[in-house]
């Protein structure tokens, strides 16, 4: 038990501390323009993190292909399941389908992967975050806004970061040290900012217990784990990569769902409740998962 605690402590506590700092920062009266922070992450931090990771890929091309396919299958299968379930229980589909389909692969996913599985784990988690970001800022935003437009894809900086990084990697282009050092530093702001912003967002959420939402989240976790396991089984993925994919089924809804729900006025109070509840539940499910897999 002590050995397990010693393994979990350095993984979960830094996440809790940084999130708590953001929570207290806002609680004591300090303000932060979350729209601007979101723009910094979207336009600078996340693209640099993805670019910096992809140009230094150490995993095999086949494994990366499997991770990409797994992330896509995971999100699309959860979209289908969420749509059917929400239709059956007569919950507003536009409100809940994104929080149920996308996981917090940024704030928590990458951080847990880094602390639990090291640089290899972070590399694979960044690939999942890349796919999640592209789909969320295209398919997800089209659902929030109620309309589809090609400009969502054109306005997604992550797409350009991926294209540039893959060109650099596959053509073995030697970039100036000044450039890679710059992107490395800018990439470093992403995870702390994501966690700090999450703490601020959680402080702004008026939370109340809703047993229907709790049940919805538990069903979602159960189905997501089954889908993640089936995907790893069919693609014959194991080791750290398998744990990264399984972790996606346990992660809560991303903070971006609350920010987009507020921006497009899609029942942000209900989305916030789902977000908060899924985050609380994930503290237990992720702890159990790490205890069993580390």
C-alpha positions in Angstrom: 0.0 0.0 0.0 2.8 2.4 0.9 4.5 1.6 -2.4 1.4 2.3 -4.4 0.9 5.6 -2.5 4.5 6.6 -3.2 3.8 6.1 -6.9 0.5 7.9 -7.0 1.5 10.9 -4.8 3.9 12.5 -7.3 1.4 11.9 -10.2 -1.8 13.3 -8.7 -0.6 15.9 -6.2 1.1 18.3 -8.7 -2.2 18.2 -10.7 -4.3 19.0 -7.7 -1.9 21.7 -6.4 -1.8 23.6 -9.7 -5.6 23.3 -10.2 -6.1 24.4 -6.5 -3.8 27.4 -7.0 -6.0 28.5 -9.9 -9.1 27.9 -7.8 -7.8 30.0 -4.9 -6.5 32.7 -7.2 -10.0 33.3 -8.4 -11.6 32.7 -5.0 -9.7 35.6 -3.3 -10.8 38.1 -6.0 -8.2 37.9 -8.7 -9.6 37.9 -12.2 -8.3 36.3 -15.4 -9.7 36.7 -18.8 -10.3 33.1 -19.7 -11.1 33.9 -23.3 -7.6 35.4 -23.7 -6.0 32.5 -21.9 -7.9 30.0 -24.1 -6.7 31.9 -27.1 -3.1 31.7 -25.9 -3.4 27.9 -25.4 -5.3 27.4 -28.7 -3.0 29.6 -30.8 0.4 29.3 -29.1 0.7 26.8 -26.3 -1.0 23.7 -27.8 0.3 24.1 -31.3 3.9 24.5 -30.0 3.5 21.5 -27.7 2.2 19.3 -30.6 4.8 20.7 -33.0 7.7 20.2 -30.5 6.5 16.6 -29.8 5.9 15.5 -33.4 9.3 16.7 -34.7 11.0 14.5 -32.0 8.9 11.4 -32.3 10.6 8.3 -30.9 7.6 5.9 -31.2 7.2 3.8 -34.3 5.1 5.0 -37.2 2.8 1.9 -36.7 2.2 2.7 -33.1 1.4 6.3 -33.8 -1.0 5.2 -36.6 -2.7 2.9 -34.1 -2.9 5.8 -31.5 -4.4 8.1 -34.1 -7.0 5.5 -35.2 -7.8 4.7 -31.6 -8.5 8.3 -30.7 -10.7 8.8 -33.7 -12.6 5.5 -33.2 -13.0 6.3 -29.5 -14.5 9.8 -30.0 -16.7 8.8 -32.9 -18.0 5.7 -31.1 -18.8 7.8 -28.1 -20.6 10.3 -30.3 -22.8 7.5 -31.6 -23.4 6.0 -28.1 -24.1 9.4 -26.5 -26.6 10.3 -29.2 -28.5 7.1 -28.8 -28.5 7.3 -25.0 -29.5 10.9 -24.8 -32.3 10.3 -27.3 -33.6 7.4 -25.2 -33.5 9.2 -21.8 -34.7 12.5 -23.5 -31.8 14.6 -22.4 -30.9 17.7 -24.6 -28.5 16.2 -27.2 -26.8 19.4 -28.2 -26.0 20.2 -24.5 -24.5 16.9 -23.5 -23.2 15.1 -26.6 -19.9 17.0 -26.6 -19.1 16.6 -22.9 -19.9 12.9 -23.2 -17.9 12.3 -26.4 -14.7 14.3 -25.7 -12.4 13.7 -22.7 -10.1 16.0 -20.9 -7.1 14.8 -22.8 -5.4 18.2 -22.3 -5.6 19.4 -18.7 -5.5 15.9 -17.1 -4.7 13.5 -19.9 -1.3 14.9 -20.8 -0.4 15.7 -17.3 -1.2 12.2 -15.9 0.6 10.6 -18.9 3.7 12.7 -18.2 3.9 12.0 -14.5 2.8 8.4 -14.7 4.5 7.2 -17.9 7.3 9.7 -18.6 8.2 11.2 -21.9 6.9 8.2 -23.9 3.5 8.6 -22.2 3.4 12.3 -22.9 4.3 11.7 -26.5 1.4 9.3 -27.0 -1.0 11.5 -24.9 -0.1 14.5 -27.1 -1.2 12.5 -30.2 -4.5 11.8 -28.5 -4.8 15.5 -27.6 -4.0 16.5 -31.2 -6.9 14.3 -32.5 -9.2 15.5 -29.8 -8.4 19.1 -30.5 -8.9 18.8 -34.2 -12.3 17.0 -33.8 -13.4 19.3 -31.0 -12.6 22.5 -32.9 -14.4 21.2 -36.0 -17.1 18.7 -35.3 -17.6 19.8 -31.7 -17.8 23.5 -32.5 -20.2 22.9 -35.3 -22.5 21.2 -32.8 -22.1 24.1 -30.3 -22.8 26.7 -32.9 -25.6 24.8 -34.6 -24.0 25.0 -38.1 -21.1 23.5 -40.0 -18.5 25.6 -41.7 -15.1 24.8 -43.3 -13.7 27.8 -41.6 -13.7 25.9 -38.3 -11.0 23.6 -39.8 -9.1 26.5 -41.4 -9.1 28.4 -38.0 -7.7 25.5 -36.1 -4.0 26.2 -35.4 -3.3 22.6 -34.3 -3.9 21.4 -37.9 -1.0 23.6 -39.2 1.2 22.6 -36.3 0.6 18.9 -37.2 1.3 19.4 -40.9 4.5 21.4 -40.4 5.8 19.0 -37.8 5.2 15.9 -39.9 6.9 17.6 -42.9 9.9 18.4 -40.7 10.0 14.9 -39.2 9.5 12.8 -42.4 12.0 14.9 -44.5 14.5 15.0 -41.6 14.8 18.8 -41.8 17.3 20.2 -39.3 15.7 23.2 -37.7 17.7 26.0 -36.1 18.3 25.5 -32.4 16.8 29.0 -31.7 13.5 27.9 -33.3 13.2 24.6 -31.4 14.2 26.2 -28.1 11.5 28.8 -28.7 8.8 26.3 -29.4 10.0 24.2 -26.5 9.6 27.1 -24.0 6.2 28.1 -25.4 5.1 24.4 -25.3 6.0 24.4 -21.6 3.3 26.9 -20.8 0.5 24.7 -22.0 0.0 22.1 -19.2 0.3 24.6 -16.3 -2.0 27.1 -18.0 -4.6 24.3 -18.7 -4.6 23.2 -15.1 -4.6 26.8 -13.7 -7.5 27.7 -16.0 -9.3 24.5 -14.9 -9.1 25.6 -11.3 -10.5 29.1 -12.1 -13.3 27.5 -14.1 -14.2 25.1 -11.3 -14.5 28.1 -8.9 -17.0 29.8 -11.2 -19.3 26.8 -11.5 -22.4 26.8 -9.3 -22.5 23.1 -8.4 -25.4 21.1 -7.3 -25.8 17.3 -7.0 -27.9 15.9 -9.9 -28.4 12.1 -9.6 -29.4 11.8 -13.2 -26.1 13.4 -14.4 -24.2 11.1 -12.0 -25.9 8.0 -13.5 -25.3 9.4 -17.0 -21.5 9.8 -16.2 -21.2 6.3 -14.7 -22.9 4.7 -17.8 -20.6 6.8 -20.0 -17.5 5.6 -18.1 -18.6 2.0 -18.3 -19.2 2.1 -22.1 -16.1 4.2 -22.8 -13.9 1.6 -21.0 -15.5 -1.2 -23.0 -14.9 0.7 -26.3 -11.3 1.5 -25.3 -10.6 -2.1 -24.4 -12.1 -3.3 -27.7 -10.1 -0.8 -29.7 -6.8 -1.9 -28.0 -7.7 -5.6 -28.5 -8.6 -5.2 -32.2 -5.5 -3.1 -32.9 -3.4 -5.3 -30.7 -2.1 -2.4 -28.6 -0.5 -3.1 -25.3 1.9 -1.5 -22.7 1.9 2.2 -22.1 0.0 2.9 -25.3 -2.9 0.6 -24.1 -3.0 2.5 -20.7 -3.1 5.9 -22.5 -6.1 4.8 -24.5 -7.9 3.2 -21.5 -7.3 6.4 -19.6 -9.4 8.3 -22.1 -12.4 6.4 -20.9 -11.9 7.6 -17.3 -11.1 11.2 -18.0 -13.8 13.9 -17.2 -15.3 16.3 -19.7 -12.8 18.9 -20.9 -13.0 22.5 -19.7 -13.5 23.7 -23.3 -17.0 22.2 -23.3 -18.0 24.7 -20.6 -16.3 27.6 -22.3 -18.0 26.8 -25.7 -21.3 26.2 -24.0 -21.0 29.7 -22.5 -19.9 31.2 -25.7 -22.8 29.8 -27.7 -25.3 29.9 -24.9 -26.0 26.2 -24.9 -27.3 25.6 -21.3 -23.9 26.4 -19.8 -25.2 25.7 -16.3 -26.1 22.1 -17.2 -22.7 21.6 -19.0 -21.0 23.0 -15.9 -22.8 20.6 -13.7 -21.8 17.7 -15.9 -18.2 18.9 -16.0 -17.9 19.3 -12.3 -19.5 16.0 -11.5 -17.4 14.1 -14.0 -14.2 15.8 -12.6 -15.1 14.7 -9.0 -15.9 11.1 -10.1 -12.7 11.0 -12.2 -10.5 11.6 -9.1 -11.7 8.2 -7.8 -11.7 6.3 -11.1 -8.3 7.6 -12.2 -6.8 6.8 -8.8 -8.1 3.2 -9.0 -6.9 2.9 -12.6 -3.4 4.0 -11.7 -3.3 1.8 -8.7 -4.1 -1.2 -10.8 -1.8 -0.4 -13.7 1.4 1.1 -12.2 
